[in-house]
Amino acid sequence: MIDVIFLFAHKLEAAKMGAGGRMSAPNGQAEEKKNPLQKVPTSKPPFSVGDIKKAIPPHCFHRSLVRSFSYVVYDLILVSIMYYVATTYIHLLPSPYCYLAWPIYWICQGCVCTGIWVIAHECGHHAFSDYQWVDDTVGLVLHSALMVPYFSWKYSHRRHHSNTGSLERDEVFVPKHKSQLGWYSKYLNNPLGRVITLAVTLTLGWPLHYDRFACHYDPYGPIYNNRERLQIFLSDAGVLGACYLLYRIALVKGLAWVVCVYGVPLLIVNGFLVLITYLQHTHPSLPHYDSTEWDWLRGALATCDRDYGILNTVFHNITDTHVVHHLFSTMPHYNAMEATKAVKPLLGEYYQYDGTPVVKAMWREAKECLYVEKDETSQGKGIFWYKNKL
């Protein structure tokens, strides 16, 4: 098992160094010298979306059906290898070692399946191919296998991209004003409270984005309109089909087998999904805007590229190219690194990258980013920054 994990890491590192578009985030001297906590500019940028697009090589916008499918096949091969090793060899290990081998399998399988989730997410952005029906078919199959309702996520996530950074219309990790915090907030503003808050966020992140309990599986929830409800039912059918398949497998293999092989890695996928989104849009240097100041470009720039180390490659660079992803969401992931490198000189201080280790960053943001308040020192009164003084 250890040999397989080592081989897996070795192959990923090789891909990181040599495969086009599958390298770690650029981490040059300019980024090393910049204080990641320095606030990004909030004035209207001296460039337009058209200017940014012109700075990117045209081929970066090209979607290759063959290349996109190659990443699906690559990930599925890794999933299959780890499944085979786990189900064939772990039970043969002596008792102390098998208890160590299972967590290794869970983590590795969860990470690779998160990469599969990222590809399905690209399908929702029409970044997988030039054919919408192909994107929707692949996205529906992959997301359903991960218990994610494809069309439900596609529509809610699209609205997030249309309203990023808006305190009034965004739908993903929208910070509250101090007056909106619950009475319990002051009791959670301590190490134990932050652990509890992070645990709840990583497990219940989706429904907590909304004013009332909202669920991606509910066709009549507040996330969707009447025109979208039929496809929400289709998404639910996909998830129910996956559940039925798991039920049939559990009848043969047993519930414990399904939990060990599939259930725990799925929990890790869900945790990474929420964590990645949280860290991309929660940072002390990033502003939020109300309707008097918000515009789409400034909102799209109010996001942060992060460094997850080798996981940048496993997650298909959704972690360290998120700024470009928000600017051009139909761009395939394998061109996003080149595009990021091309736009950084133009974006200048408007581009935010933070290489702080993920665990440290997660703890810092949970401590520092509790609510937002107006920036009274600026001319624009609709600009809000994170605060933590309760």
ABEGO torsion letter per residue (X at the ends): XAAAAAAAAAAAAAAAAABBGBBBBBBBAAAAABBAABBBBABBBABBAAAAAAABBAAAABBBAAAAAAAAAAAAAAAAAAAAAAAAAAAABBAAAAAAAAAAAAAAAAAAAAAAAAAAAAAAAGAABABAAAAAAAAAAAAAAAGBBAAAAAAAAAAAAAABGBAAABABGBBBBAAABBAAAAAABBAAAAAAAAAAAAAAAAAAABABBBBAABAABAABBAAAAAAAAAAAAAAAAAAAAAAAAAAAAEAAAAAAAAAAAAAAAAAAAAAAAAAAABBAABBBBBAAABBAAAAAABBBBBBAEAAAAAAGGAAAAAAAAAABAABBAAAAAAAAAAAAAAAEAABBBBABBAAAAAAAAAAABABBBBBAABABAABBBBBABX
